[in-house]
Amino acid sequence: MTAHPYERWHSTLYPFLVSKMEELQLLGYPEATTAEVWSYLLHKKWKKPKEDVFLHQLVQDVMSVSVSGYMTFLTVEAYKAPAFDLKGLT
């Protein structure tokens, strides 16, 4: 699997990811992380990356992440994960 073209912007966008994570935590989602927000952006918002994207557009995308979009993404990802097996715990 090739790296996403916007991966090169991660360190530049990190302060905005922290800000969005803190906002989500203040809105009642204390488990929100910068890694989850980044994953949401890469796999949902930036599914089809543009070649000539500007930094301010990426910042806008980070800051416009909605709670509903973020939570829907996490829910779908949880359903895609392998089922948890309790058989070996008894």
Short mmCIF file of the C-alpha atoms (twelve columns), coordinates in Angstrom:
data_MODEL
# 
_entry.id   MODEL 
# 
loop_
_atom_site.group_PDB 
_atom_site.id 
_atom_site.type_symbol 
_atom_site.label_atom_id 
_atom_site.label_alt_id 
_atom_site.label_comp_id 
_atom_site.label_asym_id 
_atom_site.label_seq_id 
_atom_site.Cartn_x 
_atom_site.Cartn_y 
_atom_site.Cartn_z 
_atom_site.pdbx_PDB_model_num 
ATOM 1  C CA . MET A 1  0.000   0.000   0.000  1 
ATOM 2  C CA . THR A 2  1.353   3.390   -0.969 1 
ATOM 3  C CA . ALA A 3  1.464   6.300   1.410  1 
ATOM 4  C CA . HIS A 4  -1.281  8.897   1.161  1 
ATOM 5  C CA . PRO A 5  -0.046  12.036  -0.667 1 
ATOM 6  C CA . TYR A 6  -1.043  14.254  2.263  1 
ATOM 7  C CA . GLU A 7  1.098   12.304  4.774  1 
ATOM 8  C CA . ARG A 8  3.868   14.830  4.129  1 
ATOM 9  C CA . TRP A 9  1.681   17.503  5.751  1 
ATOM 10 C CA . HIS A 10 1.147   15.608  9.030  1 
ATOM 11 C CA . SER A 11 3.731   17.458  11.120 1 
ATOM 12 C CA . THR A 12 2.589   20.839  9.775  1 
ATOM 13 C CA . LEU A 13 -1.054  20.036  10.488 1 
ATOM 14 C CA . TYR A 14 -0.381  18.494  13.897 1 
ATOM 15 C CA . PRO A 15 -1.234  21.659  15.930 1 
ATOM 16 C CA . PHE A 16 -4.613  21.780  14.161 1 
ATOM 17 C CA . LEU A 17 -5.165  18.074  14.842 1 
ATOM 18 C CA . VAL A 18 -4.519  18.738  18.543 1 
ATOM 19 C CA . SER A 19 -6.984  21.621  18.484 1 
ATOM 20 C CA . LYS A 20 -9.664  19.450  16.852 1 
ATOM 21 C CA . MET A 21 -8.994  16.612  19.313 1 
ATOM 22 C CA . GLU A 22 -9.385  19.013  22.250 1 
ATOM 23 C CA . GLU A 23 -12.628 20.350  20.759 1 
ATOM 24 C CA . LEU A 24 -14.026 16.815  20.421 1 
ATOM 25 C CA . GLN A 25 -13.016 16.072  24.014 1 
ATOM 26 C CA . LEU A 26 -14.755 19.235  25.232 1 
ATOM 27 C CA . LEU A 27 -17.884 18.178  23.350 1 
ATOM 28 C CA . GLY A 28 -18.054 14.942  25.337 1 
ATOM 29 C CA . TYR A 29 -15.775 12.552  23.469 1 
ATOM 30 C CA . PRO A 30 -12.852 12.154  25.902 1 
ATOM 31 C CA . GLU A 31 -11.399 9.201   23.992 1 
ATOM 32 C CA . ALA A 32 -10.776 11.266  20.829 1 
ATOM 33 C CA . THR A 33 -7.161  11.216  19.641 1 
ATOM 34 C CA . THR A 34 -5.153  13.044  17.026 1 
ATOM 35 C CA . ALA A 35 -4.436  9.686   15.359 1 
ATOM 36 C CA . GLU A 36 -8.163  8.984   14.948 1 
ATOM 37 C CA . VAL A 37 -8.825  12.455  13.552 1 
ATOM 38 C CA . TRP A 38 -5.922  12.006  11.116 1 
ATOM 39 C CA . SER A 39 -7.207  8.576   10.104 1 
ATOM 40 C CA . TYR A 40 -10.685 10.026  9.503  1 
ATOM 41 C CA . LEU A 41 -9.219  12.715  7.279  1 
ATOM 42 C CA . LEU A 42 -7.034  10.329  5.275  1 
ATOM 43 C CA . HIS A 43 -9.641  7.612   4.785  1 
ATOM 44 C CA . LYS A 44 -12.854 9.618   4.533  1 
ATOM 45 C CA . LYS A 45 -12.391 13.335  3.875  1 
ATOM 46 C CA . TRP A 46 -9.314  12.953  1.645  1 
ATOM 47 C CA . LYS A 47 -10.263 9.673   -0.010 1 
ATOM 48 C CA . LYS A 48 -9.589  11.278  -3.391 1 
ATOM 49 C CA . PRO A 49 -6.620  13.622  -2.863 1 
ATOM 50 C CA . LYS A 50 -6.081  16.622  -5.110 1 
ATOM 51 C CA . GLU A 51 -2.721  17.137  -6.792 1 
ATOM 52 C CA . ASP A 52 -2.582  20.892  -6.351 1 
ATOM 53 C CA . VAL A 53 -3.904  21.258  -2.814 1 
ATOM 54 C CA . PHE A 54 -2.932  24.251  -0.696 1 
ATOM 55 C CA . LEU A 55 -2.064  24.119  2.988  1 
ATOM 56 C CA . HIS A 56 -4.928  26.432  3.939  1 
ATOM 57 C CA . GLN A 57 -7.373  23.967  2.329  1 
ATOM 58 C CA . LEU A 58 -6.034  21.125  4.462  1 
ATOM 59 C CA . VAL A 59 -6.236  23.273  7.603  1 
ATOM 60 C CA . GLN A 60 -9.850  24.098  6.709  1 
ATOM 61 C CA . ASP A 61 -10.579 20.373  6.321  1 
ATOM 62 C CA . VAL A 62 -9.110  19.599  9.751  1 
ATOM 63 C CA . MET A 63 -10.962 22.412  11.473 1 
ATOM 64 C CA . SER A 64 -14.270 21.542  9.806  1 
ATOM 65 C CA . VAL A 65 -14.358 17.921  11.013 1 
ATOM 66 C CA . SER A 66 -17.827 17.447  12.494 1 
ATOM 67 C CA . VAL A 67 -18.647 15.300  15.498 1 
ATOM 68 C CA . SER A 68 -21.227 13.355  13.497 1 
ATOM 69 C CA . GLY A 69 -18.844 12.636  10.610 1 
ATOM 70 C CA . TYR A 70 -16.061 11.624  12.980 1 
ATOM 71 C CA . MET A 71 -18.309 9.345   15.063 1 
ATOM 72 C CA . THR A 72 -19.873 7.741   11.980 1 
ATOM 73 C CA . PHE A 73 -16.387 6.971   10.676 1 
ATOM 74 C CA . LEU A 74 -15.343 5.396   14.001 1 
ATOM 75 C CA . THR A 75 -18.540 3.328   14.141 1 
ATOM 76 C CA . VAL A 76 -18.058 1.974   10.619 1 
ATOM 77 C CA . GLU A 77 -14.402 1.184   11.356 1 
ATOM 78 C CA . ALA A 78 -15.432 -0.672  14.521 1 
ATOM 79 C CA . TYR A 79 -17.843 -2.806  12.520 1 
ATOM 80 C CA . LYS A 80 -15.083 -3.611  10.027 1 
ATOM 81 C CA . ALA A 81 -12.735 -4.823  12.793 1 
ATOM 82 C CA . PRO A 82 -12.617 -8.546  13.555 1 
ATOM 83 C CA . ALA A 83 -15.089 -9.654  16.199 1 
ATOM 84 C CA . PHE A 84 -13.763 -9.890  19.756 1 
ATOM 85 C CA . ASP A 85 -13.532 -13.519 20.888 1 
ATOM 86 C CA . LEU A 86 -14.368 -14.357 24.526 1 
ATOM 87 C CA . LYS A 87 -13.897 -18.136 24.142 1 
ATOM 88 C CA . GLY A 88 -10.395 -18.240 25.585 1 
ATOM 89 C CA . LEU A 89 -11.244 -16.148 28.648 1 
ATOM 90 C CA . THR A 90 -13.357 -18.671 30.580 1 
# 
